[in-house]
Amino acid sequence: SLKKMVSKVEKGKLIGVYIGILECCLYAFICFKTQLYGEVIKNLCISVPLNIFTITSWTLSMRKQKKEKYIDTKPNEIVIKKMKKKDYFGYGSLLVVFSGLAYLLLRFVLKQENALLLSSVALAISIVGKILTAQRYMESYVIFNVGSMICLLMWVQTMLTTGFEISDITMIAYYLACISNDFYAYDLWKSMYRKVAVNGGVLLAMRKVKIKKIIK
């Protein structure tokens, strides 16, 4: 039922972000017991603050939407955006930098040995993904899907390295559900973007208008 509530984020509902904070705390506790410290840092020190940032960003966005009557959205529903070429380069570079910093932190500061490389990349993806979500980019769920796949591999590697535990099977099942959910979320946000872009006049506003042709 917790995952069902979190899915409200994919529908552009703010309440899902609040439930997501609770999910981060519960998941961090499980990772601490499994000594996946990168995941603990990702959830408590990064995901929770970024979720708070998302709440602030979405709230300000929805207040702005009320003043823009051309936008075709439901009450308390955010407006989805699409990344441009420069955004791909910028956030891609940010992902590489965060991956390197995460690796140094986990290896030399926290002395983590279990699934070090996968945990570093998963940590970086989570940061960038949360930033994209706060900015309301539909591509955020593409990177979340990649992150879920990496986390799935990480838990499989943990199970093979440290031995079988019930919690490992639970988390593998969890990330399989996340992968499916991320596909659905991306398709939903893409549909929401198209609805606003067409019905809200965004695409029309971006088109070049020839005044002489209109007059004719």
Beta strands, then each sheet from edge to edge (+ up, - down):
end
